[in-house]
Amino acid sequence: MDTRTNGRVQALFVAASLTFTALAVLGVVQSRKAGYTDALFEPNYVIAHAPEGGPLAEAGFQAGDSVVAVEGIPLVELGMYSRWPRSLSRGPGESLRMTALRQGQEVSGDVVFRERPAGAWKANFGAAVVLLSFLWFGVWAFLSVGTEAARLLALLGLALSVEAAGGFQAGSWSGVVDHVKVACGVLGTLLLARFFLLFPAPKRRSSGRVATGLLFLPWLFLLGCLGVELAFHPRYYNSFGGVIGLEMLGYVLLALGAMIHTAVTLPRQERRDSGIGIILLGTGAAVALTLVAAVDFFLPALAIPGSGWLALGFALIPLSMALGVRKAALREVGSS
């Protein structure tokens, strides 16, 4: 089936893209208006840190206190909230009543929310722009050339856009939304690895059933972990963060290795004509810009103008991927 002529599939992609973009924008707006605390809990709702002078310390809490209720609601009745229930958060200057146990004694206090640091909002905005760039450049490639590589790029963008869209307030369902967001974020990195394993031509044994199964098996394991967290909330809630990080790192490294393999094994002319050359240039530029931003972050004395936004250079990667996919498709048309 040629997806270029399938209007229904194209319409579904566009509708999903518009929906996830709207939710991502809503989440960024809500995060800018939301207050900030230093609340950080272990999976069993034990306060991990209560920095001196921070909202938790000022409310009378200490590291090691075990939270048992929020706004008078016992933890067991909080439903599918996240580790810090976002749907119970407040605006700057407003407070949230918390009750905790300390050596068997109840301690209560009002945690006053502060203004969110400007850097936090910029980070949220930048992350949303980068993730949505994967979405819209992928959809552009899919609508314009409709090849298998373009479809895979669009699916990658859709998965990452769910990650971007998961920041909005979802009431008592915010915990479920967080889990879907995590699952789709990892799925996005998985599809990134799959893209470079198959583009511009499948690597040896990378497109078989065994290879595909091995690629998806860790992600399916993660889905099981997330299901356990939801089923046994709050005891195991957010207790599989290490699995999430390892899987994402593994898929990204696999994608990078596949891209380098293509760059090394393809002849120069083939590298130029296949579209992978465009992707290599875009990725290199994105990495260079990000390194500049990182250096300025760790060495603030440099004060590089506009460096706070240089991380947005990551958007060059999906742009170059879309251009590479289009170049490969147009080459196929020209040679046929």
LINTATA-V843262 format. One record per run of one state. SS is the DSSP state (H for helix, E for strand, L for the rest). FROM is the first residue (numbers start at 1). LEN is the number of residues. If there is no record, write none. Layout:
ss:from:len
SS:FROM:LEN
SS:FROM:LEN
This chain:
ss:from:len
L:1:2
H:3:3
L:6:1
H:7:27
E:34:1
L:35:1
E:36:1
L:37:4
E:41:1
L:42:4
E:46:2
L:48:7
H:55:4
L:59:7
E:66:5
L:71:2
E:73:2
H:75:3
L:78:8
H:86:3
L:89:2
E:91:1
L:92:3
E:95:8
L:103:2
E:105:8
L:113:1
E:114:1
L:115:3
H:118:27
L:145:3
H:148:18
L:166:5
H:171:28
L:199:10
H:209:23
L:232:9
H:241:25
L:266:2
H:268:7
L:275:1
H:276:23
L:299:1
H:300:3
L:303:4
H:307:29
L:336:1
